[in-house]
Amino acid sequence: MLPTTSVNSRSQGNGVLSPRDAARHTAGAKRYKYLRRLFHFRQMDFEFALWQMLYLFTSPQRVYRNFHYRKQTKDQWARDDPAFLVLLSIWLCVSTVGFGFVLDMGFFETIKLLLWVVFIDCVGVGLLIATLMWFISNKYLVKQQSRDYDVEWGYAFDVHLNAFYPLLVILHFIQLFFINYVIISDSVIGYFVGNTLWLIAIGYYIYVTFLGYSALPFLKNTAILLYPFALLIMLYLISLGCGWNFTKMLCSFYKYRVK
């Protein structure tokens, strides 16, 4: 799950990685280590994961500064501790159950909604976005096209999880308190509040994603990752002018999917 692989960092005298170091730095070896820790809760640092979740809202730059520290100490940018993923999964389950309750869904309908949100909204969309960002960053953003420096897919997915967490809290938690009494009403204030929450949530996703890739020193022109802000604001203004209620559309879609 390293975003970079430096051939010169752990090389022998002839500039080639030793067999032992090469085996330790393969994607398969890192993936095995990560998945193995997933089943050992006592080895996870949940306190640090909670710290990251807090600062993804208040100061996401500090989270990615810690990624630099991990690179210096462990020669790894991405997380080697699955505690963040575990806490994100818990948040996802709890917020989705709350969503089902607010929409007056039954038990089995809520379970269907939970499976949809986990495997489609989070994992499925995340795999798609991570793959797209992995391709774009390696194809167009790497300063020097070389095997020594490349963005690995695992880091791209890690950035997606960082950006997805604030979006999840805003749309699947904070929004719950306003859905029935404000947002899904047919008033102007309803779609204004709902669409504004969508604007903030997706804006957070774009910004945190930008920070994730701009933190890699071997990438260039990462400011282009902020360009979707223009399209987002334009869509937001059009939705207010046309009276589109994104939250109401989402609720109708969820009810249709769990039938």
PLY file of the C-alpha trace (Angstrom):
ply
format ascii 1.0
element vertex 259
property float x
property float y
property float z
element edge 258
property int vertex1
property int vertex2
end_header
0.00 0.00 0.00
2.99 2.32 -0.52
2.29 5.26 -2.79
5.97 5.35 -3.70
8.67 2.84 -4.25
12.19 4.17 -4.22
14.77 1.82 -5.63
17.59 3.75 -4.04
16.20 3.78 -0.51
16.98 0.21 0.49
19.44 -0.97 -2.11
22.56 -3.03 -2.17
25.82 -1.65 -3.44
24.92 -2.40 -7.03
21.66 -0.41 -6.77
19.37 -3.44 -6.54
17.06 -4.23 -3.63
18.13 -7.17 -1.54
15.80 -10.18 -1.86
14.64 -9.75 1.75
13.81 -6.05 1.35
12.19 -6.66 -2.02
9.90 -9.29 -0.51
8.93 -6.99 2.35
8.06 -4.12 0.02
5.86 -5.95 -2.44
2.20 -4.97 -2.60
1.20 -8.50 -1.66
3.32 -8.48 1.49
1.90 -5.13 2.63
-1.63 -6.27 1.86
-1.12 -9.46 3.87
0.25 -7.50 6.83
-2.67 -5.06 6.72
-5.33 -7.79 6.50
-3.67 -9.81 9.24
-3.87 -6.85 11.62
-7.55 -6.49 10.76
-8.26 -9.53 12.96
-6.18 -8.34 15.93
-8.10 -5.52 17.58
-5.58 -5.16 20.40
-2.92 -4.19 17.88
-5.01 -1.37 16.43
-4.60 2.23 17.55
-8.22 3.37 17.75
-7.31 6.51 19.67
-5.09 7.69 16.83
-7.78 6.77 14.26
-10.30 8.90 16.19
-7.78 11.75 16.17
-7.58 11.48 12.39
-11.36 11.49 12.05
-11.58 14.64 14.15
-8.92 16.49 12.17
-10.37 15.45 8.82
-13.08 17.98 9.74
-11.11 20.66 11.53
-7.64 20.52 9.94
-7.20 17.82 7.28
-3.73 19.18 6.48
-2.52 17.83 9.83
-3.69 14.34 8.89
-1.57 14.33 5.76
1.40 15.81 7.60
1.23 12.66 9.69
1.42 10.66 6.44
4.77 12.37 5.83
5.90 11.32 9.29
4.89 7.72 8.56
6.90 7.79 5.36
9.99 8.95 7.26
9.66 6.44 10.09
8.14 3.37 8.40
8.97 4.05 4.75
5.25 3.92 4.03
2.78 6.66 3.18
-0.50 4.79 3.52
-1.90 3.46 6.78
-0.54 0.16 8.03
-3.17 0.11 10.80
-6.77 -0.83 9.82
-8.27 0.96 12.86
-9.53 3.82 10.68
-11.28 1.38 8.35
-12.92 -0.42 11.29
-14.22 2.83 12.81
-15.43 4.02 9.41
-17.35 0.76 8.98
-19.00 1.24 12.37
-19.95 4.81 11.47
-21.36 3.58 8.19
-23.53 0.94 9.84
-24.83 3.20 12.62
-25.62 6.12 10.31
-27.36 3.86 7.78
-29.54 2.33 10.50
-30.43 5.89 11.53
-31.24 6.68 7.92
-33.55 3.67 7.75
-35.27 4.75 10.96
-35.83 8.30 9.70
-37.27 6.96 6.43
-39.56 4.62 8.42
-38.10 1.44 6.92
-38.66 -2.02 8.34
-35.93 -4.32 9.62
-35.27 -6.18 6.37
-35.50 -2.98 4.34
-32.88 -1.39 6.59
-30.60 -4.41 6.14
-30.97 -4.10 2.36
-30.18 -0.40 2.62
-27.11 -1.16 4.75
-25.80 -3.68 2.22
-26.38 -1.21 -0.61
-24.61 1.65 1.18
-21.63 -0.51 2.22
-21.01 -2.44 -0.98
-22.20 0.09 -3.59
-21.98 3.62 -2.19
-18.78 3.12 -0.20
-16.83 0.15 -1.58
-18.09 0.03 -5.17
-17.93 3.76 -5.86
-14.67 3.90 -3.88
-13.05 1.24 -6.06
-14.13 3.11 -9.17
-12.90 6.51 -7.98
-9.64 5.11 -6.58
-8.91 3.32 -9.85
-9.68 6.45 -11.87
-7.50 8.65 -9.63
-4.71 6.06 -9.65
-4.70 6.08 -13.46
-4.90 9.88 -13.80
-2.20 10.59 -11.22
0.26 8.08 -12.68
-0.49 9.03 -16.28
-0.52 12.82 -16.02
0.64 14.05 -12.59
3.94 12.25 -11.91
6.85 14.66 -12.44
9.10 12.05 -13.98
7.64 8.94 -15.57
9.67 6.31 -13.76
9.14 3.11 -11.84
10.97 4.71 -8.94
7.98 6.97 -8.22
4.40 6.01 -8.80
1.10 6.26 -6.97
-0.04 2.80 -6.01
-3.69 1.89 -6.10
-3.78 1.19 -2.35
-2.88 4.77 -1.50
-5.53 6.08 -3.88
-8.16 4.04 -2.04
-6.80 5.29 1.29
-7.32 8.88 0.12
-10.87 8.00 -0.89
-11.63 6.71 2.63
-10.27 9.93 4.14
-12.47 12.04 1.87
-15.51 9.79 2.25
-15.66 10.08 6.05
-16.67 13.80 6.25
-19.16 13.25 3.43
-20.65 10.32 5.33
-21.05 12.28 8.56
-22.66 15.27 6.83
-25.10 13.37 4.61
-25.80 10.30 6.76
-25.71 11.84 10.24
-26.08 15.62 10.42
-28.68 15.62 7.66
-30.86 13.10 9.52
-31.96 15.75 12.01
-33.44 17.91 9.23
-34.89 15.42 6.73
-38.44 14.89 7.99
-39.11 18.37 9.34
-37.21 20.61 6.91
-35.50 19.08 3.89
-38.13 16.86 2.27
-40.81 19.52 2.56
-41.88 21.25 -0.64
-40.68 24.63 0.57
-37.76 26.68 -0.69
-35.98 26.38 2.65
-36.20 22.60 2.36
-34.17 22.15 -0.80
-31.94 25.08 0.15
-30.86 23.38 3.40
-30.59 19.94 1.80
-28.66 21.06 -1.27
-26.36 23.21 0.85
-25.44 20.17 2.93
-24.70 18.31 -0.31
-22.51 21.22 -1.45
-20.53 21.15 1.80
-20.19 17.35 1.82
-18.99 17.00 -1.78
-16.80 20.09 -1.36
-15.12 18.39 1.60
-14.60 15.27 -0.51
-12.93 17.23 -3.31
-10.72 19.22 -0.93
-9.54 16.25 1.15
-8.83 14.32 -2.05
-6.75 17.24 -3.32
-4.77 17.31 -0.06
-4.09 13.59 -0.34
-2.42 13.86 -3.74
-0.74 17.21 -3.15
0.97 15.59 -0.12
2.99 13.39 -2.49
6.15 15.36 -3.40
6.65 13.57 -6.73
3.31 14.77 -8.18
2.82 18.01 -10.12
-0.15 20.21 -11.03
-2.35 18.71 -8.30
-4.34 21.97 -8.23
-6.37 20.61 -11.17
-8.05 18.30 -8.66
-9.82 21.40 -7.33
-11.38 22.21 -10.72
-14.55 20.15 -9.99
-15.42 22.87 -7.47
-16.54 25.09 -10.36
-18.89 22.41 -11.69
-20.16 21.70 -8.18
-21.05 25.34 -7.49
-22.67 25.68 -10.91
-24.80 22.57 -10.31
-25.72 23.88 -6.85
-26.95 27.19 -8.24
-28.88 25.47 -11.02
-30.54 23.15 -8.48
-31.70 26.12 -6.41
-33.05 27.85 -9.48
-34.90 24.74 -10.69
-36.09 23.60 -7.27
-34.28 20.25 -7.35
-34.09 18.59 -3.95
-31.13 16.21 -3.97
-31.95 14.71 -0.58
-35.55 14.04 -1.54
-34.33 12.34 -4.71
-31.89 10.24 -2.67
-34.58 9.17 -0.21
-36.88 8.16 -3.06
-34.04 6.20 -4.66
-33.21 4.38 -1.40
-36.87 3.43 -0.88
-37.02 2.13 -4.43
-33.84 0.06 -4.01
-35.00 -1.73 -0.84
-38.43 -2.77 -2.16
0 1
1 2
2 3
3 4
4 5
5 6
6 7
7 8
8 9
9 10
10 11
11 12
12 13
13 14
14 15
15 16
16 17
17 18
18 19
19 20
20 21
21 22
22 23
23 24
24 25
25 26
26 27
27 28
28 29
29 30
30 31
31 32
32 33
33 34
34 35
35 36
36 37
37 38
38 39
39 40
40 41
41 42
42 43
43 44
44 45
45 46
46 47
47 48
48 49
49 50
50 51
51 52
52 53
53 54
54 55
55 56
56 57
57 58
58 59
59 60
60 61
61 62
62 63
63 64
64 65
65 66
66 67
67 68
68 69
69 70
70 71
71 72
72 73
73 74
74 75
75 76
76 77
77 78
78 79
79 80
80 81
81 82
82 83
83 84
84 85
85 86
86 87
87 88
88 89
89 90
90 91
91 92
92 93
93 94
94 95
95 96
96 97
97 98
98 99
99 100
100 101
101 102
102 103
103 104
104 105
105 106
106 107
107 108
108 109
109 110
110 111
111 112
112 113
113 114
114 115
115 116
116 117
117 118
118 119
119 120
120 121
121 122
122 123
123 124
124 125
125 126
126 127
127 128
128 129
129 130
130 131
131 132
132 133
133 134
134 135
135 136
136 137
137 138
138 139
139 140
140 141
141 142
142 143
143 144
144 145
145 146
146 147
147 148
148 149
149 150
150 151
151 152
152 153
153 154
154 155
155 156
156 157
157 158
158 159
159 160
160 161
161 162
162 163
163 164
164 165
165 166
166 167
167 168
168 169
169 170
170 171
171 172
172 173
173 174
174 175
175 176
176 177
177 178
178 179
179 180
180 181
181 182
182 183
183 184
184 185
185 186
186 187
187 188
188 189
189 190
190 191
191 192
192 193
193 194
194 195
195 196
196 197
197 198
198 199
199 200
200 201
201 202
202 203
203 204
204 205
205 206
206 207
207 208
208 209
209 210
210 211
211 212
212 213
213 214
214 215
215 216
216 217
217 218
218 219
219 220
220 221
221 222
222 223
223 224
224 225
225 226
226 227
227 228
228 229
229 230
230 231
231 232
232 233
233 234
234 235
235 236
236 237
237 238
238 239
239 240
240 241
241 242
242 243
243 244
244 245
245 246
246 247
247 248
248 249
249 250
250 251
251 252
252 253
253 254
254 255
255 256
256 257
257 258
